[in-house]
């Protein structure tokens, strides 16, 4: 059994919810589809064909759904044999450091896994001044790559292929773009043309595109010209089984023991709806308790589990407050009623399209009523719905072509802030 890792657990608490989770659970189908697409792209290139058209996947979801964690999980596998390599970048890096991004792709694709020291998130994000070479093993290799960079003007995907032809690649590369909803909707921009080239297989290189962003990312990428056959995955909650597995692995990772209290610890995690960001708050509450001197990693020594639960709840509700924007607060009765009506529809087994949700806003927004029933200044009903998507109140579900609230507890919070009683919603979906 691993000894209690006090310092590492304290780092977990201090680093906060945005850091990559120490233990990753779930999303197996999504990861499998991405890796299969990447492997297939290399097979096609090696047989003299371009990668398959539509070689892109969208991961979209509300804040805290774990989108960035999926990208980082892919990148952590870079040194594993027979696994495609991943370059994780932000939308800002793609636009502002495009030449460095291309160089990093070339270096990653042509560097044998046996010579990779480590390509962690911090290394792949440091692209400027050939800093990617710092994580490549072997001085001779670094000099060779540096010479290539200096002898080629790598500014387009075509010039990337000239400097690093596909025959030199030992692995496909997944280009993973985070916060993709922030890309400017210009089809003729350098970033847009690059994404189009990968998506439409207008390249001889084994590249696969993964874009992660908020709940309207698919719509944003359509504005960028990625229109044919692109698959969107809406991230939702972890299952109860996945949440249980995550807690067990989390405790094992930090050397925390959990025997008699297992049911109490699971109860803390299971009140989170399985929403990844909320699960983190539950883990933080457990970690803080485990760090107390009289507990010292043995969760069976915790005497006040109500205090641990209250701490998890407080962290979660604090997060709700950050997501409940000023525009939502100004129009709290309007947003509360809209979310209540969406809850009624969901419990009746009905789906609401984005157009129907906009109609709901129009139906309840009253310019003659109190400020809390009106649309915020500067927003119409369509932009108001988009704002709710960005705040995590709504999420596009590509499978049903509908908008839903991905976080039931956040929906209850919004309804309550609007002065309504969420307990008045039907208890069970209609048969």
C-alpha positions in Angstrom: 0.0 0.0 0.0 1.2 3.5 -0.8 2.3 5.5 2.2 0.2 8.7 2.9 1.4 11.4 0.5 0.8 14.4 2.6 2.7 16.9 0.6 1.2 15.8 -2.7 -2.3 15.9 -1.2 -1.6 19.4 0.1 -0.5 20.4 -3.4 -3.8 19.0 -4.8 -5.8 21.2 -2.4 -3.6 24.3 -3.2 -3.6 23.9 -7.0 -7.3 24.1 -7.3 -10.0 22.8 -9.6 -8.5 23.9 -12.9 -5.5 21.6 -12.6 -5.4 18.2 -14.3 -7.1 15.7 -11.9 -4.6 13.3 -10.3 -6.8 10.4 -11.3 -8.8 10.2 -14.5 -11.9 8.0 -14.8 -14.5 7.6 -17.5 -14.9 8.9 -21.1 -13.5 5.6 -22.5 -15.8 5.6 -25.6 -14.7 9.2 -26.4 -11.0 8.5 -25.9 -11.3 5.3 -27.9 -13.0 7.1 -30.9 -10.3 9.8 -30.9 -7.4 7.3 -30.8 -9.0 5.2 -33.5 -9.4 8.2 -35.8 -5.8 9.1 -35.3 -4.5 5.6 -35.9 -6.6 5.3 -39.0 -5.1 8.6 -40.3 -1.6 7.1 -40.1 -2.7 3.9 -41.8 -4.2 5.8 -44.7 -1.1 8.0 -45.1 1.2 5.1 -45.1 -0.9 3.4 -47.8 -0.5 6.5 -50.0 -3.9 8.0 -49.3 -4.9 11.2 -47.5 -6.4 10.9 -44.0 -10.2 10.2 -44.1 -12.3 13.4 -44.6 -14.1 14.6 -41.5 -11.1 13.8 -39.4 -12.2 15.9 -36.5 -14.1 15.6 -33.2 -15.7 18.2 -31.1 -15.9 17.9 -27.3 -18.4 20.4 -25.9 -19.9 21.0 -22.5 -20.6 23.4 -19.7 -17.8 24.8 -17.5 -16.5 22.0 -15.3 -17.6 19.2 -17.5 -14.0 17.9 -17.8 -13.3 19.0 -21.4 -9.7 20.1 -20.7 -9.1 17.0 -18.6 -9.9 14.8 -21.7 -7.3 16.7 -23.7 -4.7 16.5 -21.0 -5.4 12.8 -20.5 -4.6 12.3 -24.2 -1.3 14.3 -23.8 -0.2 12.3 -20.8 -0.1 9.1 -23.0 2.5 10.6 -25.4 5.3 8.4 -24.1 3.3 5.2 -24.1 4.1 2.8 -26.9 1.5 2.4 -29.7 -0.5 5.4 -28.6 -0.9 8.4 -30.9 0.8 11.6 -29.7 -1.2 14.7 -28.7 -0.3 18.3 -28.9 -2.6 20.2 -26.5 -2.8 23.9 -27.3 -5.2 26.8 -26.5 -7.2 28.7 -29.1 -5.0 31.7 -28.2 -1.8 29.8 -29.0 -3.2 28.6 -32.3 -3.9 32.1 -33.4 -0.9 34.0 -31.8 1.9 31.4 -32.1 0.8 29.6 -35.2 4.4 29.1 -36.6 5.5 27.7 -33.3 2.5 25.4 -33.2 3.4 24.0 -36.6 7.0 23.5 -35.5 5.8 21.7 -32.4 3.6 19.4 -34.5 6.5 18.5 -36.7 8.9 17.9 -33.8 6.3 15.7 -32.0 5.4 13.7 -35.1 8.9 12.9 -36.1 10.5 12.3 -32.7 10.5 8.5 -31.8 8.7 7.7 -28.6 11.9 6.1 -27.4 13.6 9.5 -27.4 10.8 11.4 -25.7 11.6 12.2 -22.1 8.3 13.6 -21.1 5.6 15.6 -22.9 3.5 16.8 -20.0 0.9 19.6 -20.3 3.4 22.3 -19.2 5.9 21.2 -21.8 3.6 21.1 -24.8 2.2 24.5 -23.9 5.7 26.1 -24.0 6.0 26.4 -27.7 8.0 29.5 -28.3 11.8 29.6 -29.2 11.8 25.8 -29.9 11.2 25.2 -26.2 9.6 21.9 -27.2 13.1 20.6 -27.9 13.8 20.9 -24.2 11.7 17.8 -23.6 13.3 15.8 -26.4 16.0 13.3 -25.5 19.4 13.4 -27.1 21.6 16.4 -28.0 22.1 15.2 -31.6 18.4 14.9 -32.2 17.8 18.4 -30.9 20.5 19.9 -33.1 19.0 18.1 -36.1 15.6 19.5 -35.4 16.9 22.9 -34.8 18.7 22.8 -38.2 15.4 21.8 -39.9 13.6 24.7 -38.3 16.3 27.2 -39.3 16.4 25.9 -42.9 12.6 25.9 -43.5 10.1 28.7 -43.4 7.3 26.8 -41.7 4.2 29.0 -41.8 1.6 26.8 -43.5 0.5 23.1 -43.3 2.0 22.6 -46.7 5.5 23.9 -45.6 5.2 21.7 -42.6 4.9 18.7 -44.8 7.9 19.8 -46.8 10.0 20.1 -43.7 8.6 17.0 -42.0 7.2 14.6 -44.7 4.8 11.9 -43.6 7.5 9.2 -44.2 9.4 10.6 -41.2 6.6 10.3 -38.8 6.5 7.4 -36.4 3.1 8.3 -35.0 0.0 10.2 -35.9 -0.5 13.5 -34.0 -3.8 14.7 -32.5 -4.0 18.5 -32.5 -6.1 19.2 -29.5 -7.4 22.8 -29.3 -8.9 23.9 -26.0 -11.4 26.8 -25.6 -12.3 26.5 -29.2 -15.4 28.6 -28.8 -13.1 31.6 -28.6 -11.9 31.3 -32.1 -12.9 34.3 -34.3 -15.6 33.3 -36.8 -13.6 34.1 -39.9 -13.3 31.4 -42.5 -10.3 33.0 -44.2 -8.2 33.3 -41.0 -4.9 31.4 -40.8 -6.3 29.3 -37.9 -9.5 28.5 -39.7 -7.7 27.4 -42.9 -5.5 25.2 -40.8 -8.5 23.5 -39.1 -10.3 23.2 -42.4 -7.2 21.5 -43.9 -7.1 18.8 -41.2 -10.9 18.3 -41.1 -11.2 18.0 -44.9 -8.1 15.9 -45.3 -6.3 18.5 -47.4 -3.0 17.4 -46.0 -0.6 14.5 -46.6 0.2 14.4 -42.8 -1.4 12.0 -40.3 -3.2 14.7 -38.3 -6.4 14.4 -36.4 -8.3 17.4 -35.0 -10.0 17.6 -31.6 -11.6 20.8 -30.5 -13.0 21.3 -27.0 -15.1 24.2 -25.8 -18.4 25.4 -24.4 -21.8 24.2 -25.4 -22.0 26.1 -28.6 -18.6 25.1 -30.0 -20.1 23.0 -32.8 -21.9 26.1 -34.0 -18.8 28.2 -33.8 -16.7 25.7 -35.8 -19.4 25.7 -38.5 -18.9 29.4 -38.7 -15.2 28.6 -39.3 -16.0 26.4 -42.3 -15.9 23.0 -40.6 -19.3 21.8 -41.9 -19.1 18.3 -43.2 -19.5 15.2 -41.0 -18.0 16.7 -37.9 -18.9 14.7 -34.7 -19.8 16.5 -31.5 -19.7 14.9 -28.1 -21.6 16.6 -25.3 -19.9 15.8 -22.0 -22.2 15.0 -19.1 -22.0 13.6 -15.6 -20.0 10.6 -14.5 -22.0 7.6 -13.7 -22.4 6.5 -10.1 -20.1 3.6 -10.7 -17.5 5.9 -12.3 -17.7 8.3 -9.3 -17.2 5.3 -6.9 -14.2 4.1 -8.9 -12.8 7.6 -8.9 -13.0 8.0 -5.2 -11.2 4.6 -4.6 -8.4 5.4 -7.0 -8.1 8.9 -5.6 -7.6 7.5 -2.1 -5.1 4.9 -3.4 -3.2 7.5 -5.3 -2.5 9.6 -2.2 -2.2 6.7 0.2 -5.4 7.4 2.1 -7.0 4.5 3.8 -10.7 4.0 3.8 -12.4 0.9 5.3 -15.2 1.4 7.8 -16.0 4.8 6.5 -16.3 3.8 2.9 -20.1 4.4 2.8 -19.7 7.9 4.4 -17.0 8.9 2.0 -19.0 7.7 -1.0 -22.1 9.6 0.2 -20.0 12.8 0.0 -19.1 12.1 -3.6 -22.5 10.8 -4.7 -24.2 14.1 -3.8 -22.3 15.8 -6.6 -24.5 14.4 -9.5 -21.3 13.1 -10.9 -20.5 16.5 -12.4 -16.6 16.5 -12.6 -16.1 20.0 -11.1 -18.4 19.1 -8.2 -16.6 15.8 -7.7 -13.4 17.8 -7.3 -15.0 19.8 -4.5 -16.0 16.6 -2.8 -12.4 15.4 -3.2 -11.1 18.6 -1.8 -13.4 18.4 1.3 -12.1 14.8 1.9 -8.5 15.9 1.3 -8.8 18.8 3.8 -10.1 16.4 6.4 -7.4 13.8 5.7 -4.7 16.5 6.2 -5.8 17.2 9.7 -3.1 16.0 12.2 -5.4 13.6 14.1 -6.6 12.0 10.8 -3.3 11.9 8.9 -4.6 10.1 5.8 -6.7 7.5 7.7 -10.3 8.5 6.8 -11.7 6.1 9.4 -10.4 8.6 12.0 -12.8 11.3 10.7 -15.3 11.9 13.5 -17.5 14.6 12.0 -18.7 13.5 8.5 -21.5 16.2 8.5 -18.7 18.8 8.6 -17.0 17.2 5.6 -20.3 17.1 3.7 -21.0 20.7 4.6 -17.6 21.7 3.3 -18.2 19.9 0.0 -21.6 21.6 -0.3 -20.2 25.0 0.5 -17.5 24.7 -2.2 -20.1 23.6 -4.7 -22.5 26.4 -3.9 -19.6 28.9 -4.1 -19.0 27.6 -7.6 -22.7 28.1 -8.5 -22.4 31.7 -7.4 -19.4 32.3 -9.8 -21.4 30.8 -12.7 -24.6 32.8 -11.9 -23.6 35.8 -13.9 -24.5 39.4 -13.4 -26.9 39.2 -16.3 -28.5 36.2 -14.8 -28.8 37.9 -11.4 -30.4 41.0 -13.0 -33.0 38.8 -14.8 -33.3 36.2 -12.0 -37.0 35.7 -12.3 -36.9 35.3 -16.1 -34.0 32.8 -16.0 -35.6 31.0 -13.1 -38.9 30.6 -15.0 -37.2 29.4 -18.2 -35.2 26.8 -16.3 -38.3 25.7 -14.4 -40.2 25.2 -17.7 -37.3 23.3 -19.2 -37.3 21.1 -16.1 -41.0 20.4 -16.6 -40.4 19.5 -20.2 -37.6 17.2 -19.3 -39.6 15.4 -16.7 -42.3 14.9 -19.3 -39.8 13.3 -21.6 -39.8 16.3 -24.0 -36.9 17.9 -25.7 -36.6 21.6 -26.4 -34.7 22.8 -29.4 -32.6 26.0 -29.2 -35.4 27.8 -31.2 -38.0 26.6 -28.7 -35.9 27.8 -25.8 -35.6 31.2 -27.4 -39.4 31.2 -27.8 -39.6 30.5 -24.0 -37.5 33.5 -23.3 -39.7 35.6 -25.5 -42.8 34.3 -23.8 -41.7 35.2 -20.3 -39.6 38.3 -20.9 -41.8 41.3 -20.1 -40.4 44.8 -20.8 -43.2 46.3 -18.8 -42.6 44.2 -15.6 -40.0 44.6 -12.9 -36.3 44.5 -14.0 -35.9 40.9 -12.9 -38.4 39.8 -15.7 -36.7 41.8 -18.4 -33.8 40.8 -20.7 -30.6 42.4 -19.6 -29.4 45.5 -21.5 -27.6 44.7 -24.7 -29.0 41.2 -25.1 -31.9 39.9 -27.2 -33.5 36.5 -26.6 -31.1 34.7 -28.9 -27.9 36.2 -27.3 -29.4 35.7 -23.9 -29.7 31.9 -24.6 -26.1 31.9 -25.9 -25.1 33.6 -22.6 -26.8 30.9 -20.6 -24.9 28.2 -22.6 -21.6 29.9 -21.8 -22.5 30.0 -18.1 -23.3 26.3 -18.0 -27.0 26.7 -17.4 -27.7 25.1 -20.8 -25.9 22.7 -23.1 -26.5 21.6 -26.7 -27.1 17.9 -26.9 -26.2 16.9 -30.5 -27.8 13.4 -30.1 -31.3 14.9 -29.6 -30.8 18.3 -31.2 -32.0 19.9 -28.0 -30.9 22.2 -25.2 -30.8 20.8 -21.7 -29.5 21.8 -18.3 -26.4 19.5 -17.9 -26.2 20.0 -14.1 -29.4 19.2 -12.2 -28.2 20.8 -9.0 -27.3 24.0 -10.8 -30.7 24.0 -12.4 -32.3 23.8 -8.9 -30.0 26.6 -7.7 -31.1 28.9 -10.6 -34.8 28.1 -10.1 -34.5 28.9 -6.4 -32.7 32.2 -7.1 -35.6 33.0 -9.3 -38.1 32.7 -6.4 -39.6 29.4 -7.5 -39.6 26.0 -5.8 -37.7 23.3 -7.7 -39.5 20.7 -5.6 -42.7 21.5 -7.5 -41.2 19.8 -10.6 -42.7 16.4 -11.2 -40.7 13.7 -9.4 -40.4 11.2 -12.4 -40.3 11.5 -16.2 -43.5 10.5 -17.9 -43.6 7.0 -19.2 
